[in-house]
Amino acid sequence: MSDLVIETSGLRKEFRTRKGLRVAVADLDLAVPAGGVHGFLGPNGSGKTTTIRMLLGLASPTRGSMRLFGQAVPHRLPQVMGRVGAVVESPKFSPTFSGRQNLDLLARTIGAPAARVDAAIETVGLTGRDRDRYKAYSLGMKQRLAIAATLLKDPRLLILDEPTNGLDPAGIREIRDTVRTLGEAGVTVLLSSHILAEVQQVCTSATIIGNGRMLAEGLVDDLLGALTSYRVVVDDRATALDASTALASAGLVVQPPVDGSVLHVETQRPAQITETLAGVGIYLSELSPVRADLETVFLDLTAADTLGTGAHISIPLADSPEPAPEPASAGPTLEKGAH
Amino acid sequence: MRLFTVELTRLRWRRAVIVLLACCFLVPALIWAGLAWNTRPFSDAEVRDAQAQVDAQINSPEMKHELHRCETHPREFGLTPSTKELCTERIGVPQLEWYLYREQLDVPAQRQETGLAVITILAALAMLVGTTFAGHDWNSGSMSNQLLFEPRRLRVWAAKAAVVFLMGLVTGAAVLAAYWGGLSALANARDLTVPAHEWELIRESAGRGALLVALAGVGGYALTMFFRSTVATLGVLFAVTVGGTLVMVTVLGEYADRWLLTTNVMAVVFDGVEYYSPAAPCAEDPSMTCSQTLTLTLADGAAYLGGLLAVAVVLSLWSFRRRDVP
């Protein structure tokens, strides 16, 4: 059996609209290994939710295949659904029932004991408000209830689509901690988000999609490194100009020095810089990597996708990924329609 | 079974369903009360008042004169010989019942009057229950959440349909039993005797009526699962019942009766019904009046209604199984 918890191959979803055929997901090959938190990143309308809905049997693919826990879905979905907890888009419950009534019905559907409802309510901090009508809940409370619903199953795979939407800062931190803890406990979490800092903080690996197509996948650390540029310092401006010409001739992307003796060179092989420059008799004063944050990676990839250059980076997933280091501050988010 | 009990609980917890179920009991109760009031026995005061009016008419000089003339010259009144009774009848001497014109309770006749009305109302309410039950799941979006816990869509559809059917059947049977039980009690209280074979007909009608109510609920549910909206379903139901009838009458003209919903419902409830048709053969004897009616049998009516339900169910199942769930 495959050690991939989620696997899609050539997954495609087309919608017929008044303006013609719209491709929401285009031949997506997604691979999420067991354990850890996997980010699913993309701008709004990039096909994240559609992909998730297809995985969960709520939408049918136009073509392609999908597997959850090695079982072909949607045909074998009933066999694996008991191990899958999911929040898709906004929480969807019966507004006239209380939070507890909504959970009761779902728990009874899968034959879960009533005690699990109590535990789930307590876990998400809804104790005391659980008998209020769902429609009286704030957006954050609705989100908590949706997460409580996923916990009714004791899932081995958690698919969360924008789980921190509408939560206050404390709630966001709580959910992120919960997600991280679940990932460390062996639960595989697929975290769909457009909040870049969230993915960078919580996820061990990530897939970035745009316009329904895979743009990049791999460990978050490696994704960040994949587009790392290098800061090259030479003796003076004249040498910098010579170095810029030499590196460009070698096929590297170079930002020419505007002033001073500093160049920025994009490459995944820093040795290529030293080798090229040594070949023309230029020796470096300093060579240091400039680490990109996920925002830079994301914007580069999605911009390239929009321009049609079709950048696609694939980095092998490690067996035991380590979480990416947390940035000092919360990163930017993509606003609706950004791309 | 587990899914069935879950859906039964969901149905019970819906306030709109509770209100509609309350209406299922309340409206027939009002019909019963109205019937009981409108057919109440005449009070002594009413009889005395009527008698006084009759006496006043009989004792009027004109009436006495006419009676006397009839008895003495019966030929002028077309009577030979005459008696007081014959003259009273011929010249129309007022009778007590002329002044006591309120209709009295006729239990067997109610089968085709208020009995049919109760079944029709129950069917409409059951249809609304089925519609609002499914419509709420779609309107709130909770259907997708339910499918995350039970992805076998046919099972979900069937469990919901089963509770709607059961609710309709139990409610229909209970209300109709209560209604006819109430009429029976009323008849007993008024010393009216209803022949046993009439009760047999009533029982059969009520049984088929309860089944009709249950299937109407399933029909409303199936259509809502297809249209995925309470409002759209109600619009279509209105269009079919009102617009469809108008279109049928316009297109088929005098031949429309056979295909009208009401005719077929009556055929099922009454175990056959006569309907007007120009195609009906007339008796060869020209002295006999040609009624130009045909009989629509129970089987015909059931096939018609069953066909409509089957179309709704097939469309609904196909749609729920194949279409993406929002």
Chai-1 contact restraints between the chains, C-beta under 6 A:
chainA,res_idxA,chainB,res_idxB,connection_type,confidence,min_distance_angstrom,max_distance_angstrom,comment,restraint_id
A,G57,B,P151,contact,1.0,0.0,6.0,A-B,restraint_1
A,L58,B,S144,contact,1.0,0.0,6.0,A-B,restraint_2
A,L58,B,V325,contact,1.0,0.0,6.0,A-B,restraint_3
A,A59,B,D324,contact,1.0,0.0,6.0,A-B,restraint_4
A,L77,B,P151,contact,1.0,0.0,6.0,A-B,restraint_5
A,P78,B,P151,contact,1.0,0.0,6.0,A-B,restraint_6
A,P78,B,R152,contact,1.0,0.0,6.0,A-B,restraint_7
A,M81,B,P151,contact,1.0,0.0,6.0,A-B,restraint_8
A,A86,B,L148,contact,1.0,0.0,6.0,A-B,restraint_9
A,K92,B,G141,contact,1.0,0.0,6.0,A-B,restraint_10
A,K92,B,S142,contact,1.0,0.0,6.0,A-B,restraint_11
A,K92,B,S144,contact,1.0,0.0,6.0,A-B,restraint_12
A,K92,B,N145,contact,1.0,0.0,6.0,A-B,restraint_13
A,F93,B,S142,contact,1.0,0.0,6.0,A-B,restraint_14
A,S94,B,S140,contact,1.0,0.0,6.0,A-B,restraint_15
A,S94,B,S142,contact,1.0,0.0,6.0,A-B,restraint_16
A,P95,B,S140,contact,1.0,0.0,6.0,A-B,restraint_17
A,L105,B,V6,contact,1.0,0.0,6.0,A-B,restraint_18
A,L105,B,R10,contact,1.0,0.0,6.0,A-B,restraint_19
A,L106,B,F149,contact,1.0,0.0,6.0,A-B,restraint_20
A,R108,B,V6,contact,1.0,0.0,6.0,A-B,restraint_21
A,T109,B,V6,contact,1.0,0.0,6.0,A-B,restraint_22
A,T109,B,F149,contact,1.0,0.0,6.0,A-B,restraint_23
A,T109,B,E150,contact,1.0,0.0,6.0,A-B,restraint_24
A,I110,B,F149,contact,1.0,0.0,6.0,A-B,restraint_25
